[in-house]
Amino acid sequence: MMLKAPEHQVAGHLAKDGQLGPLVDGSGFFYKPLQNDDRGTNEMAFYTSFSSDFRIPSHIRRFFPGFHGSKLLHASDGSGLHPHLVLDDLFTGLRHPSVIDLKIGARTWFPSASDDYFRKCLDKDRKTTSALLGFRVSGVQIRDYGGILWRPSHANVHQFTASDVRRTLRRFVSSNPTSDCEPDCAFASAVYGGSEGVLAQLLELKAWFEDQTLFHFYSTSVLVAYDNCDHGQSQGRPRVRLVDFAHVLEGDGVIDHNFLGGICSLIKFIYEIPDSLTQSSNA
């Protein structure tokens, strides 16, 4: 089995430069190394529980990566055999994926976090747009048939203001993402709109979070991807998935208002894009 670092990963730990990170096999599977502390144990427990929980509606399951157990693989950092979660590769079948990772929630720390972890998360939530908007951009890649058009560094992304986030969501669906001009949002209708677009999928997730009290998701991301394969024309249904479950807690009958609020804020930001296009076309 030939393993390599994921080509389209835009956030998180990367399997390069001697670091421990995820791997893909090119046949549809994504291997995520379990972290050695409670985070690895928690994420394995979540996937195991979630995959067999009859209370999860089938239409909601498709927003989560398929789980296929765990496997011992040689770690990307050269440390020898290491347990990896075996998940669906979310980019299988996409030839030229444009991708954005959006960490959801005004707070990314969980109630039982240590003081050090709490302070670390609180500092990042305040320095980024998490505390202000209820979500932040963790990474983004815009590409087409010719290659990567725009992929800002993590340092740049972490400095995004609310205005930068708004512009990035517009650039993500534009044919001129690297231009100094205003993003043209040429693909907004194809990607964000329609009955199977990103907005419709986010609204489906929002409806579930308005009722579900099974889990509270901290530091979980919404990953959005679409195939920018023919001069910016998206083919197929844009993919919306939830990823990263190392800090999921039991809901104990209480709605996850932190995550729900972040989803609502993201929906509002995206809603403004087709709305502005409609208003300008009617002017």
SULPE-V268919 format. One record per backbone hydrogen bond with DSSP energy under -1.0 kcal/mol. NH is the residue of the N-H (numbers start at 1). CO is the residue of the C=O. Records with the same first field share a line. If there is no record, write none. Layout:
NH = CO / CO
This chain:
4 = 24
16 = 14
19 = 16
23 = 31
24 = 4
25 = 29
30 = 87
31 = 23
32 = 85
34 = 83
41 = 37
42 = 38
43 = 39
44 = 40
45 = 41
46 = 42
47 = 43
48 = 44
49 = 45
50 = 46
51 = 47
53 = 50
56 = 53
60 = 57
61 = 57
63 = 60
64 = 61
68 = 86
71 = 84
73 = 82
75 = 80
78 = 75
82 = 73
84 = 71
85 = 32
86 = 69
87 = 30
88 = 66
89 = 28
92 = 89
94 = 91
98 = 226
99 = 141
100 = 224
101 = 139
102 = 222
103 = 136
104 = 220
105 = 134
113 = 110
118 = 114
119 = 115
120 = 116
121 = 117
122 = 118
123 = 119
124 = 120
125 = 121
126 = 122
127 = 123
128 = 124
131 = 125
133 = 129
134 = 130
136 = 103
138 = 101
139 = 101
141 = 99
142 = 150
144 = 147
147 = 144
149 = 142
150 = 142
157 = 153
158 = 154
159 = 156
160 = 157
165 = 161
166 = 162
167 = 163
168 = 164
169 = 165
170 = 166
171 = 167
172 = 168
173 = 170
174 = 171
179 = 176
187 = 173
188 = 185
191 = 187
192 = 188
193 = 188
197 = 194
198 = 191
199 = 192
201 = 197
202 = 198
203 = 199
204 = 200
205 = 201
206 = 202
207 = 203
208 = 204
209 = 205
210 = 206
211 = 208
212 = 208
216 = 249
218 = 247
221 = 243
222 = 102
223 = 241
224 = 100
225 = 239
226 = 98
228 = 96
229 = 227
233 = 230
235 = 227
239 = 225
241 = 223
242 = 63
243 = 221
249 = 216
251 = 214
253 = 213
254 = 251
257 = 255
260 = 256
261 = 257
262 = 258
263 = 259
264 = 260
265 = 261
266 = 262
267 = 263
268 = 264
269 = 265
270 = 266
271 = 267
272 = 268
273 = 270
275 = 271
276 = 272
277 = 273
278 = 274
279 = 275
280 = 276
281 = 277
282 = 278
